[in-house]
Amino acid sequence: MGSLDQQLHIFFFPFMAHGHMIPTIDMAKLFASRGVKTTIVTTTVNAHPISKSIQTTKNLGFDIDIRVLRFPSVEAGLPEGCENLDFVVSNPGKKLHDRFLLATTMLQEQLEMLLFECHPDCLVADMFFPWATDAAAKFGIPRLVFHGVSFFALCAEECVRLYEPYKSVSSDDEPFVIPNLPGEIRLTRKQLPEHSRQDLPETALSKLLKAWKESELKSFGVIVNNFYELEPDYADFYRKELGRKAWHIGLVALSNRAVEDKAKREKEAHECLKWLDSMKSDSVIYICFGTVANFTKSQLKEIAVALEASCHPFIWVVRREKEIESDEEWLPRGFEERMEGKGLIIRGWAPQVLILEHEAVGGFVTHCGWNSTLEGISAGKRMVTWPVSAEQFYNEKLVTEVLKIGVSVGVKQWGKFHGDEIKSEDIEKGIRRIMEGEEVEAMRSRARKLGKMAREAVENGGSSYSDFNALVDLIKRRK
């Protein structure tokens, strides 16, 4: 049998955080469904939910499995069992973030032993493991970087790093244009991630991201969870102007629809979908800020006031700080009684993909995390953008200024885990603009067109389908 006919074996190594693990697991399932042997590398605590997630794929006969590393919690000064960034975020007062990042660097020796033992044909490792490039190189294994962000954000971040435009303005609030980036995109110093500003003191995170940039340049290339038609100018800029090797294979969640009957499983799990069935088409606003962002009691109350004033039915997913003990502390008096039949508050997990895909939902108030942004786009929804941290201000610009399928709520300040304070009247204005304003019809048309393009991209002959095949062929030839 020739080398091109032999089954490939690819390792997937996701960063231990909800928003990173989900798309990486979806990616591993995609490769498995196309005949590639896939192994997901993770830690003990994270192995159980991953095992449950991939079981349907395994039951269908695809070659997918898990290998477990021991997370050095105690050695890094973390509580035993602290193996996921979500735990760190939910305990902000304990200052565990830098220790968690340190612990991830201590996984290198175990990963190298695993690479030596199994010698996969490729390692797909998260951007937060910059040392993975050198670890794989020891055994002649190509390493692909997975960022979990858009081409737009990658390009914007690099242009800010290269040209430092924030140094040319006189105040934190004065806008500047990101140099060389297509589209005349404007930001302020306040809206930039702290780690991307070289005029600020170096932190553990900024050191890590500097190392990530160096390791990316030495890697085999980058995998992007997106489709070409969404951001062609920026996909071309990243490859041609910045000279990076990259493959777009997304949306990976859409690619797995044929593999897993996700809709049936989740539909049985949540009553909110039955409530949506009773609502008019395009009438409901969905509000969710992901698993990391936190808001104060006063901010939650402002959101509640805005929802009531907007007069639109809603589903609001609330992730509360631990110290908020009762609903009376963050909801206006009598709010839930007045909203009975008009709105739902979900405390905790919600089947976001199915909610967004429901025809009753017209708009999405989002923190602009890339996973949520993609879910909104693939569902063809209009958005109110409320970025909090990470690269989310870049995603906001993509949604509002490039794609023109959303409006900004007016956030001025980048934060680490806490959202900027926004008044109820500004929240209400944003909701009304995407649900009933003059811009609605044009936004609705563009959003639905993008949703259709997303689905077509992962079908046979689509741009993501073709780029996936090109990547697999290249790895086979290298093998």
Disulfide bonds with the S-S distance in Angstrom:
none
